[in-house]
């Protein structure tokens, strides 16, 4: 039994608060130019906290999700893979994998956006830092994927 009434809600709200703080620090003074040049850095830094908030969102507010979905969060979701194989998994796992895929594409898009900004010679330091953090995220993804497989 946990000591907090709803740990997922605390994690979700804390992640959103940290992400908002990172957005405030990186994007101020708020202008279109700051948004275009520094948003890639926010996506690779504060995006991780948004990822954590989105992954825990169904567990933080299960009644809302169950009402929208029309079934329990612990129900199985089935997909048909190539070759006619039917694959089933828990809905929360499906949700987490879907959010994870969006996060990885956001990291890739922010790296490409930062490279374009570097060619345009705008906000050099923040875009170099964006590319470096994007490479670190990619390395972490490869390392975590390889750690799952026993060799």
PyMOL commands that set and color helices and strands:
alter all, ss='L'
color gray80, all
select helices_A, chain A and resi 7-27+32-60+62-69+82-84+91-119+124-147
alter helices_A, ss='H'
color red, helices_A
select strands_A, chain A and resi 76-80+86-90
alter strands_A, ss='S'
color yellow, strands_A
deselect
rebuild
show_as cartoon
